[in-house]
Amino acid sequence: MIFPWLWRVMPGPAWVRVLMLMLLIAALVAALFQWVFPWVSVTFDIQDQNVEAGP
């Protein structure tokens, strides 16, 4: 798994590791919202949804 590997590789005491992991997760989420999600929305045209009425 990636998180145990990250925990072992990161330097410093536990509180520094937690802080660095929180910053890493925040940067990942920011990158997803800034570049990945808009690209997926435009590329796959997921905004155009039609819901038909039932019988």
Phi, psi and omega in degrees: 000154185282322185292318174298323178295315178300318182298320180288325185280329185290139180276163172098175178288174186300320183293328177289320178297317179298315179298315180294321178293322177296319177294321178295317179294319178297319178294321178295315179296319178297318178295321178298313181289330183281316188240317189285307183298317176297322179297317179296319181298317181285319185291317186259001175049054182275356179281339182270086181244136178240132176243120181269147178289149179288176183292000000 
